[in-house]
Amino acid sequence: MTTLLCSECRDILLPMMTDQLKHHLEKQEELEACCQLLSNILEVLYRKDVGPTQRHVQIIMEKLLRTVNRTVISMGRDSELIFKVASPRRPAHDCHGDFQNDFCIEVYASRPKSPPK
């Protein structure tokens, strides 16, 4: 994860990494590895010594927020992975609280609503 310390490296690697994470989470494959990778990425973005990270957090939010939420919802309540999936979102919220909340509202508001059943 030391390559993610460099902002230019994150610019290149994060889109590819988030695409792969999304693919595996949607297929319910390698969930533990996905949780660990996402946690490691967010730990780097939470650090104060890696430069500006808001754009990188936005990339993760745009590509993974809905998928991570769906993955958590689809897991049983007794699944140990729920805590591993949900816990990486905490540092991003602590670091970018107001930005993240505004961004989530914007992303979810722009999505078409499902018709009532």
C-alpha positions as CSV (number, residue, x, y, z in Angstrom):
1,M,0.0,0.0,0.0
2,T,3.0,2.3,0.0
3,T,2.3,3.2,-3.6
4,L,-1.0,4.7,-2.5
5,L,1.0,7.2,-0.4
6,C,1.7,9.1,-3.6
7,S,-1.2,11.2,-5.0
8,E,-0.2,10.6,-8.6
9,C,-0.1,6.8,-8.0
10,R,-3.6,7.0,-6.4
11,D,-4.8,8.8,-9.5
12,I,-3.8,5.9,-11.6
13,L,-4.5,2.9,-9.3
14,L,-7.7,3.8,-7.5
15,P,-10.0,3.7,-10.6
16,M,-8.7,0.2,-11.5
17,M,-8.8,-1.0,-7.9
18,T,-12.3,0.2,-7.3
19,D,-13.5,-1.4,-10.6
20,Q,-12.0,-4.7,-9.4
21,L,-13.5,-4.4,-6.0
22,K,-16.9,-3.6,-7.4
23,H,-16.7,-6.6,-9.7
24,H,-15.9,-9.0,-6.9
25,L,-18.4,-7.5,-4.4
26,E,-21.2,-7.7,-6.9
27,K,-20.4,-11.4,-7.6
28,Q,-20.0,-12.0,-3.9
29,E,-16.5,-13.3,-4.6
30,E,-13.4,-13.0,-2.3
31,L,-15.4,-10.9,0.2
32,E,-12.8,-11.1,2.9
33,A,-10.0,-10.0,0.5
34,C,-12.2,-7.1,-0.8
35,C,-12.9,-6.0,2.8
36,Q,-9.2,-6.0,3.6
37,L,-8.2,-4.1,0.4
38,L,-10.8,-1.5,0.9
39,S,-9.9,-1.1,4.5
40,N,-6.2,-0.7,3.6
41,I,-7.0,1.9,0.9
42,L,-9.2,3.9,3.4
43,E,-6.5,3.8,6.1
44,V,-4.1,5.4,3.6
45,L,-6.6,8.1,2.7
46,Y,-7.2,8.8,6.4
47,R,-3.6,9.6,7.0
48,K,-2.6,13.3,7.3
49,D,0.7,12.9,5.6
50,V,-0.5,11.7,2.1
51,G,-1.7,15.0,0.7
52,P,-5.2,15.9,-0.5
53,T,-7.5,12.8,-0.5
54,Q,-11.0,14.3,-1.1
55,R,-11.0,13.5,-4.8
56,H,-9.8,9.9,-4.1
57,V,-12.5,9.4,-1.4
58,Q,-15.0,10.7,-4.0
59,I,-13.9,8.1,-6.5
60,I,-14.4,5.3,-3.9
61,M,-17.8,6.7,-2.9
62,E,-19.0,7.0,-6.5
63,K,-17.9,3.5,-7.5
64,L,-18.4,1.5,-4.4
65,L,-20.9,3.0,-1.9
66,R,-24.0,1.4,-3.3
67,T,-22.2,-1.9,-4.0
68,V,-20.8,-2.0,-0.4
69,N,-24.3,-1.2,1.0
70,R,-25.9,-3.9,-1.1
71,T,-23.3,-6.4,-0.1
72,V,-23.8,-5.7,3.6
73,I,-27.6,-5.9,3.2
74,S,-27.3,-9.3,1.4
75,M,-25.2,-10.8,4.2
76,G,-26.9,-12.5,7.1
77,R,-26.9,-10.7,10.4
78,D,-24.5,-13.3,11.9
79,S,-21.9,-12.9,9.2
80,E,-18.5,-11.8,10.6
81,L,-17.7,-10.0,7.4
82,I,-20.4,-7.4,8.0
83,F,-18.1,-5.7,10.5
84,K,-15.2,-5.9,8.1
85,V,-17.3,-4.5,5.3
86,A,-18.9,-1.7,7.3
87,S,-15.9,-0.7,9.4
88,P,-13.7,0.7,6.5
89,R,-16.4,3.3,5.9
90,R,-15.9,4.8,9.3
91,P,-12.4,6.4,8.8
92,A,-13.6,8.0,5.6
93,H,-16.6,9.5,7.4
94,D,-14.4,10.7,10.3
95,C,-12.0,12.3,7.8
96,H,-14.5,13.7,5.3
97,G,-17.7,13.8,7.3
98,D,-19.5,16.8,5.9
99,F,-18.1,16.3,2.4
100,Q,-19.2,12.6,2.5
101,N,-22.7,13.4,3.8
102,D,-23.2,16.0,1.1
103,F,-21.8,13.7,-1.6
104,C,-24.0,10.8,-0.5
105,I,-27.1,12.9,-0.6
106,E,-26.1,14.2,-4.1
107,V,-25.4,10.6,-5.4
108,Y,-28.5,9.0,-4.0
109,A,-30.7,11.9,-5.0
110,S,-29.5,11.7,-8.6
111,R,-30.4,8.0,-9.0
112,P,-33.8,7.0,-10.3
113,K,-36.1,5.7,-7.6
114,S,-37.4,2.2,-7.9
115,P,-41.1,2.0,-8.6
116,P,-43.3,1.0,-5.6
117,K,-44.1,-2.7,-5.3
